[in-house]
């Protein structure tokens, strides 16, 4: 975290290669959980790479959203030994994808939460998490989901690509080069307008 502060809050990826895990009752577990929660207030993504035979239960727990004080999901766990011992011919590619898959989402979340830049402004933004929302009935959820952007899940779909898939214009503009659904190259963007009677 000191490196992120020294860089003025630039985005960093920390790669940790481990051959074991923190025992459940060990005092280091609580310290590790607190450090992960603190690190989630920085533009810092942690990739844990497990080598050897584990067990990896605690590392997987760290990577899942089971740490209550985290501001943002900031850890990806990859079992290197499991991937490399598989019969897949593209082991290196599979490993790289597994390790890097969470970076884009974390970076976008860090930008959305304004985590990039000076860390002093972040301390003022940290607050207690809200209670979970009430469940939505399936009949309403299904009809709403058809209209929501598949990327942000908040805005209405109002932009169509040449492949036919749709997003909101906010998510579909800018750096998006391929369709987030079918991954085909985006050559055409069509703004959609809805008129409800």
C-alpha positions as a printed NumPy array, in Angstrom:
array([[  0.   ,   0.   ,   0.   ],
       [  2.97 ,   2.281,   0.61 ],
       [  3.975,   1.852,  -3.049],
       [  0.516,   2.999,  -4.189],
       [  0.729,   6.057,  -1.919],
       [  4.261,   6.879,  -3.143],
       [  3.046,   6.732,  -6.75 ],
       [  0.307,   9.265,  -6.044],
       [ -2.469,   6.681,  -6.109],
       [ -1.695,   5.05 ,  -9.464],
       [ -3.288,   1.664, -10.184],
       [ -1.149,  -1.332,  -9.134],
       [ -1.378,  -5.123,  -9.412],
       [  0.324,  -7.142,  -6.664],
       [  1.249, -10.725,  -7.54 ],
       [  1.67 , -13.06 ,  -4.54 ],
       [  2.923, -16.603,  -5.08 ],
       [  2.137, -18.845,  -2.122],
       [  2.656, -22.501,  -1.291],
       [  0.516, -22.642,   1.829],
       [ -2.183, -20.892,   3.742],
       [ -2.862, -19.181,   7.034],
       [ -4.223, -21.68 ,   9.61 ],
       [ -7.81 , -20.972,  10.738],
       [ -7.105, -20.21 ,  14.403],
       [ -3.839, -18.385,  13.76 ],
       [ -3.682, -14.686,  14.825],
       [ -2.155, -13.916,  11.422],
       [ -5.541, -14.712,   9.799],
       [ -7.233, -11.698,  11.441],
       [ -4.285,  -9.481,  10.516],
       [ -4.457, -10.741,   6.911],
       [ -8.214, -10.054,   6.715],
       [ -7.719,  -6.528,   8.099],
       [ -4.914,  -5.873,   5.598],
       [ -7.099,  -7.066,   2.703],
       [ -9.919,  -4.782,   3.868],
       [ -7.507,  -1.819,   4.152],
       [ -6.01 ,  -2.585,   0.724],
       [ -9.495,  -2.417,  -0.797],
       [ -9.461,   1.364,  -0.237],
       [ -6.49 ,   1.657,  -2.605],
       [ -6.298,   1.217,  -6.394],
       [ -4.55 ,  -2.112,  -5.761],
       [ -5.535,  -5.518,  -7.165],
       [ -4.016,  -8.635,  -5.579],
       [ -3.522, -11.867,  -7.525],
       [ -2.824, -14.867,  -5.261],
       [ -1.178, -17.738,  -7.133],
       [ -1.24 , -21.068,  -5.329],
       [  1.612, -23.452,  -6.119],
       [  1.817, -26.917,  -4.608],
       [ -0.951, -29.048,  -3.185],
       [ -2.592, -26.5  ,  -0.834],
       [ -5.09 , -26.779,   0.803],
       [ -6.451, -23.563,  -0.666],
       [ -9.734, -23.103,   1.237],
       [ -8.61 , -19.949,   3.026],
       [ -7.085, -18.415,  -0.119],
       [-10.366, -19.015,  -1.942],
       [-12.193, -17.43 ,   1.017],
       [ -9.959, -14.342,   0.754],
       [-10.752, -14.079,  -2.95 ],
       [-14.506, -14.401,  -2.434],
       [-16.585, -11.546,  -1.118],
       [-16.64 , -12.925,   2.437],
       [-14.615, -10.107,   3.997],
       [-17.224,  -7.635,   5.304],
       [-15.086,  -4.483,   5.577],
       [-13.876,  -4.491,   1.974],
       [-14.796,  -1.408,  -0.052],
       [-14.301,  -3.302,  -3.317],
       [-13.518,  -6.885,  -4.37 ],
       [ -9.723,  -6.72 ,  -4.714],
       [ -8.39 , -10.305,  -4.827],
       [ -8.175, -13.035,  -7.454],
       [ -7.02 , -16.562,  -6.504],
       [ -5.534, -18.89 ,  -9.132],
       [ -4.505, -22.498,  -8.488],
       [ -1.397, -22.705, -10.683],
       [ -0.724, -26.391,  -9.972],
       [ -4.267, -27.429, -10.882],
       [ -4.18 , -25.567, -14.205],
       [ -0.709, -26.776, -15.178],
       [ -1.482, -30.408, -14.311],
       [ -4.605, -30.452, -16.511],
       [ -4.643, -32.044, -19.976],
       [ -5.439, -28.745, -21.666],
       [ -3.042, -27.86 , -24.504],
       [ -3.345, -24.133, -23.789],
       [ -2.342, -24.251, -20.121],
       [ -0.357, -21.02 , -20.238],
       [ -3.243, -19.135, -21.829],
       [ -5.72 , -20.61 , -19.344],
       [ -3.442, -19.595, -16.467],
       [ -3.009, -16.05 , -17.801],
       [ -6.761, -15.662, -18.282],
       [ -7.519, -16.979, -14.792],
       [ -4.966, -14.632, -13.242],
       [ -5.923, -11.509, -15.184],
       [ -9.696, -11.901, -15.47 ],
       [-10.536,  -9.742, -12.452],
       [ -8.307,  -6.762, -13.263],
       [-10.655,  -4.994, -15.693],
       [-13.647,  -5.182, -13.357],
       [-11.584,  -4.036, -10.385],
       [-10.076,  -1.152, -12.357],
       [-13.518,   0.006, -13.505],
       [-14.783,  -0.226,  -9.918],
       [-11.729,   1.712,  -8.678],
       [-12.473,   4.449, -11.228],
       [-16.182,   4.475, -10.299],
       [-15.335,   4.799,  -6.591],
       [-12.682,   7.439,  -7.344],
       [ -9.91 ,   5.35 ,  -5.757],
       [ -7.247,   6.553,  -8.216],
       [ -5.189,   9.543,  -7.159],
       [ -4.419,  10.781,  -3.667],
       [ -5.352,   8.356,  -0.876],
       [ -6.301,  11.188,   1.527],
       [ -9.555,  11.839,  -0.351],
       [-10.42 ,   8.138,  -0.038],
       [-10.43 ,   8.172,   3.745],
       [-13.372,  10.594,   3.731],
       [-15.357,   8.321,   1.396],
       [-15.127,   5.169,   3.519],
       [-18.39 ,   4.514,   5.307],
       [-20.303,   1.654,   6.836],
       [-21.835,  -0.697,   4.272],
       [-25.564,  -0.455,   3.633],
       [-27.927,  -3.275,   4.496],
       [-28.641,  -5.64 ,   1.613],
       [-31.686,  -4.688,  -0.483],
       [-34.967,  -6.55 ,  -0.154],
       [-35.465,  -9.351,  -2.674],
       [-37.384,  -8.498,  -5.842],
       [-40.14 , -10.894,  -6.966],
       [-39.123, -13.055,  -9.953],
       [-41.924, -11.704, -12.158],
       [-40.64 ,  -8.145, -11.781],
       [-36.956,  -9.102, -11.908],
       [-37.329, -10.956, -15.214],
       [-39.106,  -8.071, -16.941],
       [-36.643,  -5.479, -15.624],
       [-33.561,  -7.553, -16.516],
       [-34.56 ,  -7.549, -20.185],
       [-34.282,  -3.749, -20.24 ],
       [-31.122,  -3.291, -18.144],
       [-27.611,  -2.928, -19.493],
       [-25.722,  -6.249, -19.055],
       [-22.545,  -4.374, -18.045],
       [-23.599,  -1.902, -15.331],
       [-26.996,  -3.493, -14.535],
       [-28.42 ,  -0.041, -13.712],
       [-29.045,   1.937, -16.887],
       [-31.56 ,   1.034, -19.588],
       [-30.312,  -0.437, -22.859],
       [-30.222,   2.405, -25.374],
       [-27.336,   1.439, -27.656],
       [-27.252,  -1.477, -30.12 ],
       [-24.203,  -2.946, -31.839],
       [-23.991,  -4.425, -35.327],
       [-24.175,  -7.938, -33.836],
       [-27.59 ,  -7.105, -32.322],
       [-26.611,  -7.037, -28.655],
       [-27.424,  -3.968, -26.576],
       [-25.973,  -1.973, -23.662],
       [-26.537,   1.477, -22.233],
       [-24.81 ,   4.277, -24.14 ],
       [-22.601,   5.069, -21.149],
       [-21.083,   1.548, -21.1  ],
       [-21.115,   1.081, -24.888],
       [-19.165,   4.205, -25.822],
       [-15.488,   4.96 , -25.492],
       [-12.94 ,   2.196, -25.043],
       [-15.311,  -0.72 , -25.68 ],
       [-13.901,  -2.402, -28.817],
       [-15.784,  -5.703, -28.77 ],
       [-19.296,  -6.725, -27.79 ],
       [-19.357,  -7.702, -24.088],
       [-21.773, -10.552, -24.875],
       [-20.493, -12.255, -28.051],
       [-17.011, -10.612, -28.22 ],
       [-17.423,  -9.72 , -31.91 ],
       [-15.721,  -6.514, -33.066],
       [-17.906,  -3.417, -32.772],
       [-18.149,  -1.688, -36.14 ],
       [-21.567,  -0.106, -35.697],
       [-23.221,   1.608, -32.735],
       [-26.896,   2.568, -33.049],
       [-28.53 ,   4.886, -30.497],
       [-31.975,   3.548, -29.494],
       [-34.931,   5.701, -28.491],
       [-37.964,   4.234, -26.75 ],
       [-41.444,   5.691, -26.756],
       [-43.808,   4.218, -24.169],
       [-47.516,   4.611, -24.892]])
